[in-house]
Every structure is written in C-alpha cells, then in structure tokens.
Amino acid sequence: MTQAMKNRVFRRMYAPDRLTLGVFMSIEAFDGDPALQEDQERIAKMADESGFTALWVQDVSLWDPNFGDVRNKYDSFVYLTYLMSLTKRTALATASTVLTHRHPLRLAKETNTLDQLSGGRFVMGMSSGDRPIDFAGYGLDPETRSARFRDAFDFYKRLTTQPYTGVSSPLGTVPPGEMVPQALSYVPTLVVGQAQQTMDWIAEHSDGWMNYARPLYMQSHAIKEFRTKVEQYAPGVFKPFSQPLFLNLVEDPKADPIPIRFGFTTGREFLLEHLEEMRSAGINHVVIAPQKEATRPALEVLQEIAEEVLPHFPAHE
C-alpha cells in the first residue's frame, strides 16, 4: 500500500474501479463582481453528513475580468480552515494549489498545520498556474513555470518527507533539522492538469492525476495513457484519476442533456448514466461543480444528488 493510500480520507475517496463524488465549494460562478456564497455553511455540512468524500477549493490570487471567472475569491488555505470547522469526515482538498506562486517552505508549514488541525484530512492538488495577471502580480515569468513547478515540488517533498535531511534548491536552502509541525499523516499530492509536465513525470511523481473535463472518449484515452505510465514507473501501484463535472441539474429527472462548458444541463437520470460511464472509463472521483446557468439553488441541487445519486457511488468506508 502506498503512503497516499494509507491516508484515511484518501482511501475513502479512491479505490480501483470505483467512483466517488466531491463538491467544488466555489459554488457561485461570477458575472462581474464576485458574489457571496450564502449557502456555503449549509452546503459544507450537508456534503459532510451525506457522504460526499471531498470539498474542493481553488487557488486564485487576483480577479481578472478577462479570464471569465473568479472561482474562489478567498485564500484557499484560510477557506479550508473555515470549512474544517464545519465538517468532520470529508477530505479538504485544493484543485489546485498553484505551486509556482507559493514558496514551498511556507507551503509546507501551511499544509502540515492544516493537516494537523483537521485530523489528517488534507489532500493537495498542485498546478503550475494559468492566469497571466497572477504571474505579473508575483513578478514571475510564466515561461519558467515548468521548471519552477518541478523545483517547488521537489523542495516541498524534501521538507515533508521523513527522514528529513535538508534542502538545497534554486528556491532556497534549509539545513538538516525538523519541520514543525509535522503533518498528522502523509498528505497526498495530485497533479491537476498537466502542470507543464510530461505524462512520465506525472505518473512517476504524483499520487494521482486530476485532469480537466473533456469528452469521455478523449478522457478515456488520457486515463489509459496515465495508467500505462504508472505501471511503467510503479508496477502494481494504484494511482487514482479525478475530474470535475460542471452541472446544471434541472428539476425534471428525465431531461435530456444539453452541453455546457465542461459539463451538462440535464436531469438526474442522465447524470446517473453518465457517472456510471465515467466509472467504467476509469474515473475514480468526480467533483460536482454547480454552475451559473442553474435555475435552482446549489444547495437544492446537491441535496437531490445526495439523496438520489450518491447512494450509487458511496464513500469507501
């Protein structure tokens, strides 16, 4: 069993040939100024009690009106600390932490602290970043993000892996000693998107992969490539695959699907069928993201999913 699969919330989320559901907590999509997430407390509690296995948040520094959305206006780690106070079982996850924008020494301190305080519930998705305004704000050249991601990943892993023997990196030098606090358990790290890396690198170094939503035939091909590479670098090891699903769930359960960006407007009968197809294709976790096209409140939509859909894709207790 890998270090990641020894983590109890990771095991609750992931198992071979199985699928679970999570919730993207940046519930509001934005037209203009960021909107308030008035139902966030009730959504977090309901998701935790109903068996959604993870609450996911995004890491966005600046609002770029030309980019189309904010997704999460809060600092991701502060927001997860708030969600931690509302929940008991569900994983607290990022999709994703922009590794090129956070110094790995500070990141290690933040992740270990959050994992300790949450009882070992933190899962970190990592990306290289894609918003030009954020790179400009940090004074970083986006053309260097591929190498910077690898340097930051290596620095972070060396700081958080025992036994700790020190770090010497282009991003800094830390002498041998002890990182405090230590994480309560191993914090699993997923690569989100490609992070400007090769599939070989992702398969070798990550604990799993979260890709962006694609047509299922394209996603199936990506999953097969990922699994082939994992078998090459870690024979017999299970590394899970996740993706988001943007959803406008209508009241009519028999409503036919209408494509929207990265998802569907549809009724729950098609949603059930599509999730089963995703499971059969090798997807292990789907993050439900209610959309601005929705005619129903996000809490109402997620309650219907919890009652009618989630029993078909339960947590791995």
Secondary structure, DSSP 8 states (H G I E B T S, - for coil): --TGGGSHHHHHH--TT--EEEEES-----SSS----TTHHHHHHHHHHHT--EEEE----S--TTTS--S--S-HHHHHHHHHHH-SSSEEEEEEEEGGGS-HHHHHHHHHHHHHHTTS-EEEEEE----HHHHHHTT--GGGHHHHHHHHHHHHHHHHSSS---EEETTEEE-SS--SS--SS---EEEES-TT--HHHHHHH-S-EE-----HHHHHHHHHHHHHHHHHHSTT----EEEEEEEEE-S-TT---EEETTEEEE-HHHHHHHHHHHHHTT--EEEEEE-TT-SS-HHHHHHHHHHHTGGGS----
